[in-house]
Amino acid sequence: MRNISLFTEDLGHEEVLKAVLSRFAREYGVEISVKIYSVRGGHGKVISELKQYLRDLHTGESTLPDLVVIGTDANCKGYRQRRQEVENITENYSFLMVCALPDPHIERWLLLDGAAFKKVLGKGCNAPDQKCERDRYKRYLLEAVRNAGVTPLLGGLEHAQDIVNAMDFPKATQSDDSLKKLLNELHMHFKGRANQ
C-alpha cells in the first residue's frame, strides 16, 4: 500500500487529481491510500498549509507518506513560477513531491479530449484555447456539460473520474504541457513503485 498526501486548492483539483491517481494506481497495479488535504482559499492557502504539513513531517507529528501531490492552478503566473514557489518550501522533501500545476486552470484538462468527453456525456467538446481569464474554463466545462444535455450538479466536476478514465493521455498532453509534466512525474513515481 502506497500512502499519498494530496494537497488541493479546491474541489476541482481534488476530483481531477483523485481520478488521475486512481487511474495510475490501476494501470501500474499499485494499491494506494490517498489522504486529502483540500484547502479552500486558493494558492496562498495551499502553500501555507503545505508549510505546516512539512513542519509536522519534520517534527514527527505526521507520518512520512510515499508521495505528496500538490495541486494548485498556475493562475496566469505560469507553470515555472508556480513550480518554483512550491520547490522553495519543499526542497528537503523534493524526492516525495509531485506538482500538479494546471496552466492556467484545472477545468481545462477535462476538456482536452473531446472523444473522452463524448464517451462519458454523449456529446463531445472542442479542446479550448489556452488563455488566462478567471473562471473561463469553469464556464466552458459547465457549457460543455449542458450542451451534452446533462444537468451539471457540481459544474461538471462530478464527471471528472469518468472523463479522466476515458482520456487518451498522450493525445491530451499534446495540447497542454502542464498536464504532460504531471503525467511524466507520476509515471516516474508509479513505475518505480510497481517494480518494488
Secondary structure, 3 states (H helix, E strand, C coil): CEEEEEEECCHHHHHHHHHHHHHHHHHHCCCEEEEEEECCCHHHHHHHHHHHHHHHHHHCCCCCCCEEEEECCCCCCCHHHHHHHHHHHHHHHHHHEEEECCCCCHHHHHHCCHHHHHHHHCCCCCCCCCCCCCCHHHHHHHHHHHHCCCCCCCCCHHHHHHHHHHCCHHHHHCCCHHHHHHHHHHHHHHHHHHCC
